[in-house]
Amino acid sequence: MIVNPQLFNYRLIISSLLVVLTVLGIYSFTNYKSIKSYEEFLKQEKFLIEKELSEILTSYDELSQDYDLMSSQLQEAKLETKSALDSLRLLKSDLSIITKFKDQLSVLKTRSRVLLGAIDSLNAANLKLQQEKRYALNTIEKKTLAINVLEETNDSLNKTIDEAALLKVNSVEAKSYKLKLGKKRFTEKARRANAIDVCIKLTENPLTIKGKKDIYIQIVSPQGNVVADKGEVTFGNASLIYSKKENFNFDNKNLEICTAIVADDQDQPFSKGFYFINVFHKDRKLGGTSIKLK
């Protein structure tokens, strides 16, 4: 059999081309798969970086703005993180870009941990201060209540002591009479009487402060007028029209004071009816009595 050399060469070239094409096809397919995997890897890395940056931004947004000293730092960190996220979203995935942003993400995460740690410490300190404040307020409230109780008790004791230390009158006696030429003629006849003797018995009281005391005697006629009007004396918001003032020294022992009250011309003659005799120390009535003139 005779073989045509030219035909053989054609067949050899075609066979070689087929082999080359097959090898190139296999290489291209393998290279395509590798590129697709690489692109998927870059895409996944970009997604993860974006997710972490978004989480950092969210954590900043959720932070309380009550910390004036850290607000500028938080705002700066927030702006830097947002800028990195926006830049990453705009840029096409590339290994050098992904590497750069991963490094930047590491720095931002470290900064975020420091800021969040500082704020957690502030929150803990603030909570402790709030607890201490509540404890202090409760303590102050309890002590205030205790002081108020003590003050009320003290006021009550002082009031009791003050009342116990007041002058006390055991009895008040009064007799009407006719005073003429220095002589007394006791009578219950209104038209004959022109004076009244008043005797006051003060009770011994060790709590009363010793010293000079004033008492005021007031005699009120049946018509409501003050007999032998000596004027008006004022004690704070109270006032008293009196018939006679007696000044004496009290040394905490029983004491009797007797005094005569002579009617003025306009009070004479006395009227029939009851005359009321009242005894005062300052604005406090110590006692009293009454007589009836016929």
Buried (B, 14 or more C-beta within 10 A) or exposed (E): EEEEEEEEEEEEEEEEEEEEEEEEEEEEEEEEEEEEEEEEEBEEBBEEBBEBBEEBBEBBEEBEEEBEEBEEBBEEBBEBBBEBBEBBEEEEBEEEBBEBBBEBBEEBBEBBEEBBEBBEEBEEEBEEEEEEEEEEEEEEEEEEEEEEEEEEEEEEEEEEEEEEEEBBBBEBBBBBBBBEEEEEEEBEEBBBBBBBBBBBBBBEBEEBEEEEBEBBBBBBBBEEEBBBBBEEBEEEEEEBBBBBBBEEEBEBEEBEBEBEBBBEEEBBEBBEBEBBBBBBBBBEEBBBBBBEBE
